[in-house]
Amino acid sequence: MGTSLDPQSGADAAGAGRIQLEPSWKQHVGDYLARPEMRQLSDHLRERKRAGVQVFPPGGEIFGAFEATPFDRVRVVILGQDPYHGAGQAHGLCFSVRPGVPVPPSLVNVYKELQRDLGIAPVQHGCLLPWARQGVLLLNAVLTVEAGRAGSHQGRGWEGFTDHVVKTLAEQHEGLVFLLWGSYAQKKGAVIDRTRHCVLRAPHPSPLSAHRGFLGCGHFSKANRYLASRGAGPITWALPASGEAAWRGDGLVVP
C-alpha cells in the first residue's frame, strides 16, 4: 500500500528496508493492517523517520515475533508491553535482546525464576529466539518505539492490532498457554477463554515488582505440565550458552 501497513505491499512502516508479514499470520490477521488507524500509524512512523528520529526495532524486524513463530506453531504466548528503546536491543521479540547486548533487568529475573523453577542456570545473553522457534510467541503490545523514549508509540494503533492477534489466537487455537506478567498483560488477556486455554498470571518480572510474586510463580514448569496433559511436547526453556548459537538456532530440535 505504500503509505500503510498493508502486508500485501511489503512496505516498511518505519521507512528502512521492506517487510512482509509472515504468510500464516498474513492469512489470519493481515486484513487488520489495512484499517484506517493502521494507515495513520504508518504515516506517523514515516514522519518520525523523515524527522531523523530513530525507531526501534529496525523496520525489517518490526514483525519479528510473527516471523519466528508462525501462527500454526504457536503453543505458548508471552505478552510484553513496549520494545526496548536502547540502540541495538530490540529485534521484535518481547523481553529478548540481540547477542552481545547486556541482559535487561526484567530478563535477569526471568532467568532467576527459571533457575528456581526448573534448575536451569542463567545464561549470559538475552537472545530468546530458541523459545520462539519452539512455538513461544514473544509478543509486545506495541511493536515500535523511539530511541530513548519508552512508551513513545503507545496509543498510536499498535494495541488494537495486537489485541486482534490475541483474540484471533484464542478463538482459532485450542490448548494454548498464556503467560500474563503484570497488570498490563493481564488486561490484554481478558478476552481469553479460560475453558479452552491455560492462563497463568503473575506480577511483572521488573525489579520493581518481581518480588511480589513473579519469583516463585512456577510458570515454566506449569506451562510444560499443561502441554503434556494435552499430549504436546514440552518447551525446552534452557537456552544455548552462546548468544550467537541462540541466534543461529544451533542444535535446536523444533517439535
C-alpha positions as CSV (number, residue, x, y, z in Angstrom):
1,M,0.0,0.0,0.0
2,G,3.0,2.3,0.1
3,T,1.6,4.5,3.0
4,S,0.1,1.9,5.3
5,L,1.0,-1.3,7.0
6,D,-0.9,-3.4,4.4
7,P,1.2,-6.6,4.2
8,Q,0.3,-7.1,0.6
9,S,2.8,-4.4,-0.4
10,G,5.6,-5.3,2.0
11,A,6.1,-1.6,2.6
12,D,8.2,-0.8,5.6
13,A,6.2,1.3,8.1
14,A,9.4,2.6,9.7
15,G,10.9,3.6,6.4
16,A,14.0,1.4,6.4
17,G,14.1,-1.6,4.0
18,R,11.0,-3.7,3.3
19,I,9.0,-6.0,5.5
20,Q,6.3,-8.5,4.9
21,L,4.1,-10.3,7.5
22,E,4.8,-14.0,7.7
23,P,2.3,-15.8,5.4
24,S,0.3,-17.7,8.0
25,W,-0.1,-14.6,10.1
26,K,-1.0,-12.6,7.0
27,Q,-3.8,-15.1,6.3
28,H,-5.2,-14.8,9.8
29,V,-4.7,-11.1,10.8
30,G,-3.2,-9.4,7.7
31,D,-6.5,-7.6,6.8
32,Y,-6.3,-5.6,10.1
33,L,-3.2,-3.8,8.8
34,A,-5.3,-2.1,6.1
35,R,-7.6,-0.4,8.6
36,P,-7.6,3.4,8.7
37,E,-5.9,3.6,12.2
38,M,-3.0,1.4,10.9
39,R,-2.6,3.7,7.9
40,Q,-2.4,6.6,10.3
41,L,0.2,4.7,12.3
42,S,2.2,4.1,9.2
43,D,2.1,7.8,8.3
44,H,3.2,8.7,11.8
45,L,6.2,6.3,11.7
46,R,7.3,7.7,8.3
47,E,7.0,11.3,9.5
48,R,9.2,10.5,12.5
49,K,11.8,8.8,10.3
50,R,11.8,11.8,8.0
51,A,12.4,14.0,11.0
52,G,15.5,12.0,11.8
53,V,14.1,10.0,14.7
54,Q,15.5,6.5,15.3
55,V,12.7,3.9,15.5
56,F,13.3,0.5,17.1
57,P,13.4,-2.3,16.2
58,P,14.7,-1.9,12.6
59,G,12.0,-1.9,10.0
60,G,12.6,-5.5,8.9
61,E,12.2,-6.7,12.5
62,I,9.0,-4.9,13.5
63,F,7.1,-8.2,12.9
64,G,9.9,-10.4,14.1
65,A,7.8,-12.3,16.6
66,F,5.5,-13.4,13.8
67,E,8.4,-14.4,11.6
68,A,10.0,-16.5,14.3
69,T,6.7,-18.2,15.4
70,P,4.2,-18.9,12.6
71,F,0.5,-18.9,13.5
72,D,0.0,-22.7,13.4
73,R,3.1,-23.3,15.5
74,V,2.1,-21.2,18.5
75,R,1.9,-23.1,21.7
76,V,2.7,-20.5,24.4
77,V,2.2,-16.8,24.4
78,I,4.2,-14.3,26.5
79,L,2.9,-10.8,26.4
80,G,5.2,-7.8,26.8
81,Q,4.4,-4.1,26.6
82,D,6.9,-2.0,24.7
83,P,10.1,-2.7,22.7
84,Y,13.4,-1.8,24.4
85,H,14.4,1.7,23.4
86,G,18.2,1.5,23.6
87,A,20.3,1.1,20.5
88,G,20.8,-2.5,19.3
89,Q,18.4,-4.0,21.9
90,A,15.0,-4.6,20.3
91,H,14.7,-7.1,17.5
92,G,10.9,-7.7,17.5
93,L,10.5,-10.3,20.4
94,C,9.4,-9.2,23.8
95,F,12.0,-9.5,26.6
96,S,14.6,-10.6,24.1
97,V,17.8,-8.7,23.0
98,R,20.4,-9.4,20.4
99,P,23.6,-11.3,21.3
100,G,26.2,-9.1,22.8
101,V,23.7,-6.8,24.4
102,P,23.6,-6.9,28.3
103,V,20.7,-8.9,29.7
104,P,18.0,-6.4,30.7
105,P,16.9,-6.4,34.4
106,S,13.5,-7.9,33.8
107,L,15.0,-10.8,31.8
108,V,17.5,-11.3,34.7
109,N,14.5,-12.0,36.9
110,V,13.0,-14.3,34.3
111,Y,16.3,-16.3,34.4
112,K,16.2,-16.3,38.2
113,E,12.7,-17.9,38.1
114,L,13.8,-20.4,35.5
115,Q,16.6,-21.5,37.8
116,R,14.3,-21.7,40.9
117,D,11.6,-23.5,39.0
118,L,13.5,-25.8,36.7
119,G,17.1,-25.7,37.9
120,I,18.2,-24.0,34.6
121,A,21.3,-21.9,35.2
122,P,21.1,-18.3,33.8
123,V,23.0,-17.7,30.5
124,Q,25.0,-14.6,29.9
125,H,22.9,-13.4,26.9
126,G,19.3,-12.3,26.3
127,C,18.5,-13.9,22.9
128,L,15.2,-15.8,23.3
129,L,14.9,-16.9,19.7
130,P,15.2,-20.6,20.6
131,W,11.9,-20.2,22.6
132,A,10.2,-18.5,19.7
133,R,11.3,-21.2,17.3
134,Q,9.6,-23.8,19.5
135,G,6.3,-22.0,19.4
136,V,6.6,-19.4,22.2
137,L,5.1,-16.2,20.7
138,L,7.0,-13.3,22.3
139,L,4.5,-10.5,21.6
140,N,4.8,-6.9,22.6
141,A,1.6,-4.9,22.8
142,V,3.3,-2.0,20.9
143,L,5.7,-3.0,18.2
144,T,7.8,0.1,17.8
145,V,9.4,2.8,20.0
146,E,11.6,5.9,19.5
147,A,15.2,5.8,20.7
148,G,15.4,6.7,24.4
149,R,11.7,7.4,24.7
150,A,9.9,4.5,26.4
151,G,6.2,4.3,25.5
152,S,6.6,6.8,22.7
153,H,4.4,4.8,20.3
154,Q,1.7,3.8,22.8
155,G,-1.8,4.8,21.8
156,R,-0.9,5.1,18.1
157,G,-2.7,2.0,16.9
158,W,-0.4,-1.0,17.7
159,E,-2.5,-2.0,20.7
160,G,-5.6,-2.6,18.5
161,F,-3.6,-4.8,16.2
162,T,-2.1,-6.9,18.9
163,D,-5.4,-7.2,20.7
164,H,-6.7,-8.6,17.5
165,V,-3.8,-11.0,17.4
166,V,-4.5,-12.3,20.9
167,K,-8.2,-12.6,20.2
168,T,-7.6,-14.5,16.9
169,L,-5.2,-16.9,18.6
170,A,-7.7,-17.5,21.5
171,E,-10.5,-18.2,19.1
172,Q,-8.8,-20.3,16.4
173,H,-6.4,-22.3,18.6
174,E,-7.2,-24.7,21.5
175,G,-4.9,-25.5,24.4
176,L,-2.5,-22.6,24.3
177,V,-0.6,-21.4,27.4
178,F,-0.8,-17.6,28.0
179,L,1.8,-16.2,30.4
180,L,0.5,-12.9,31.6
181,W,3.1,-11.0,33.6
182,G,1.9,-7.7,35.1
183,S,-1.4,-5.9,35.1
184,Y,-1.0,-4.6,31.5
185,A,-0.6,-8.1,30.1
186,Q,-3.5,-9.4,32.3
187,K,-5.8,-6.7,30.9
188,K,-4.8,-7.5,27.4
189,G,-5.5,-11.2,28.0
190,A,-9.1,-10.6,29.4
191,V,-10.6,-11.9,26.1
192,I,-9.0,-15.4,26.5
193,D,-11.4,-18.2,27.2
194,R,-10.0,-20.0,30.3
195,T,-12.0,-23.1,29.5
196,R,-10.0,-23.6,26.2
197,H,-6.6,-22.3,27.2
198,C,-4.3,-22.2,30.2
199,V,-3.9,-18.7,31.5
200,L,-1.1,-18.1,34.1
201,R,-0.9,-14.7,35.8
202,A,1.9,-13.2,37.9
203,P,3.4,-9.8,38.7
204,H,5.8,-8.4,36.1
205,P,9.4,-9.6,36.3
206,S,10.6,-6.0,36.6
207,P,12.9,-5.3,39.6
208,L,10.1,-3.1,40.9
209,S,7.6,-6.0,41.1
210,A,9.3,-9.4,40.7
211,H,9.5,-9.9,44.4
212,R,5.7,-9.6,44.7
213,G,5.1,-13.0,43.2
214,F,6.8,-13.4,39.9
215,L,9.7,-15.0,41.7
216,G,8.1,-18.3,42.8
217,C,5.3,-18.4,40.2
218,G,6.5,-21.6,38.6
219,H,5.1,-20.7,35.2
220,F,7.7,-22.5,33.2
221,S,7.0,-25.9,34.8
222,K,3.3,-25.3,34.9
223,A,3.3,-24.5,31.2
224,N,5.0,-27.7,30.4
225,R,2.7,-29.7,32.6
226,Y,-0.3,-28.3,30.8
227,L,1.2,-29.0,27.4
228,A,2.0,-32.6,28.5
229,S,-1.6,-33.0,29.7
230,R,-2.7,-32.4,26.2
231,G,-0.2,-34.7,24.6
232,A,2.1,-32.0,23.4
233,G,5.8,-31.9,23.9
234,P,7.4,-29.5,26.5
235,I,9.1,-26.3,25.7
236,T,12.9,-26.6,26.2
237,W,13.4,-23.5,28.3
238,A,17.1,-24.0,28.6
239,L,19.0,-21.7,26.2
240,P,22.3,-22.2,24.5
241,A,25.3,-20.8,26.4
242,S,26.3,-18.7,23.5
243,G,24.1,-15.8,22.3
244,E,25.4,-16.4,18.7
245,A,24.3,-20.0,18.9
246,A,20.9,-19.0,20.1
247,W,20.6,-16.5,17.3
248,R,21.5,-19.1,14.7
249,G,19.4,-21.9,16.2
250,D,22.4,-24.3,16.6
251,G,21.4,-27.7,18.0
252,L,17.7,-26.7,18.4
253,V,15.2,-29.5,17.8
254,V,11.9,-27.9,16.9
255,P,9.0,-30.2,18.0
